[in-house]
Amino acid sequence: MIIVGAGPAGCSAASFLALKGHQVLLVDKAKFPRDKVCGDGISPLALEALDRLGVIQEIINRNPWRVDGVKLSSPSGQIVTANFSHLRGPYKHGWVMPRKEFDFILFEHVQRLANIQVLENAEVKDLYYEGDSIKGIKVQRGNSAEEFAGDIIIGADGVHSLIARRIFPANGISKNFSLGIRAYFHNVEGLKHYIEIHCEKAILPAYGWLFPIGENAANVGVGISAQCHPRRQLKQLFNVFINKNGFLREKLREAQLAENTLQGWPIPLGTFFPKRNHKNVLLIGDAGNFADILTGEGIYFALKSGECAAEAIHRGFNMGGGFARIGEIYERLWRKAFNSKEYLFRSLLQRLVTKESFINFNIRRATKKPNMAQTLASILCHQKSKIRLLL
């Protein structure tokens, strides 16, 4: 097996395959540790996946910031706190950890596993074929060009995935993007064990966030559908958010923006119709358009899609039926895991949750009804369907 990309999706697939006894080649163009622009939130379901990977204690040892709930503010200035204490499962909290640290922990973990060979600084330039069959990858390492063969190729190479571009024709896999921009701040005041999401009226239809990463440091950012604003306006939205939002201004009064950390990135949101497999190639993580359709969260979807790919390969090889069977199993697994029917309502949900009246109504209702606040927390943590927002 060959996995292209050693972020959370690639490391997840590699680890689960190795634990099932499969030989894996994991290839990444970067040298780790490397930065990755992200909101840095790790949800309770992501913790469960990390536990299954056997890496949870390694992360705990690095002292990630514990998250016990979420604070949501409306355009009218009302705020509701939704705790995670009611969630199902072993983890009733999340974490926040900068991706440079988080990804490096996963990368170090896979290097310690038997059955995995890792190549850094190895850029995949193309697939290579024998007739109509995809046989492997062409890799550039320094001045050296090499080829590696594998029965299965897993594309975990991110939003600009070369593997996805090669196996699907132009526009063959729908890309529903959001755009995000974030920066790190130091000397932030009043941080608690909550992430904050602010629907600031001045930046609608965008939303802003503050995710603490330590006692006085935070990841602050803005997200918006790519259809609503061109990329060049992201920095302007960010500046409006940090200057206009009252909840944020209070915390950032004495804060300093960490140099060179204000960066933007595209987020490929989940889509219903396209398959994430072709012949002996599977797509996972951002390469396969797996990110939360409302918040853009990607870490859980990366970890889980990697796990689904590993399980599909393992089952497929044991059951026989060739690559077609593996692809069918993978489609069933990820669609069940991510409740893919929600994707059918993506456009409607995205329009509603950016409307001022809709946000004000639901947050006002949640301030009066604790069970509504719990429902919002469950939706954000993928334990209840987003379709409930329409009810």
Number of C-alpha atoms within 10 A of each C-alpha: 18 24 28 28 28 28 25 29 34 32 28 31 29 33 31 22 24 18 17 13 13 17 17 21 18 26 24 22 19 15 10 17 15 12 15 16 18 24 28 22 24 25 22 25 24 22 22 18 19 22 12 14 20 14 18 16 10 15 17 12 8 12 13 19 22 20 24 18 22 21 18 23 24 23 21 16 17 13 21 19 21 24 21 21 13 14 17 12 10 10 15 19 22 23 25 25 24 20 22 16 18 22 21 18 19 24 22 15 16 25 16 11 13 14 18 22 16 16 19 15 15 23 20 22 15 16 19 16 12 8 7 8 10 19 18 20 23 16 22 16 14 9 6 8 13 13 14 13 17 17 12 20 25 28 28 34 27 25 19 12 17 18 25 27 15 11 20 13 9 10 8 12 18 16 16 18 20 24 22 27 24 24 22 24 23 18 16 23 18 11 18 17 20 24 25 23 21 25 29 25 19 14 22 17 20 25 27 26 24 26 27 30 26 19 15 16 21 30 26 24 28 27 27 29 24 16 11 12 15 11 17 9 9 23 18 10 22 24 13 14 27 21 11 15 20 14 16 20 16 14 18 20 11 12 18 13 18 12 9 8 15 18 16 20 17 22 29 27 25 28 24 16 12 13 16 22 25 15 17 20 21 29 31 33 29 27 25 30 28 28 24 22 26 20 17 23 22 28 26 27 26 29 26 27 31 31 27 24 29 25 19 24 24 17 15 20 13 10 11 11 10 14 19 15 18 27 23 15 18 27 18 12 18 22 14 11 13 19 14 15 15 16 20 14 16 21 12 12 18 16 12 16 20 19 15 17 13 15 19 20 12 16 24 18 15 21 16 11 11 15 14 16 23 20 21 27 24 20 16 18 23 18 16 15 17 22 16 10 15 10 5
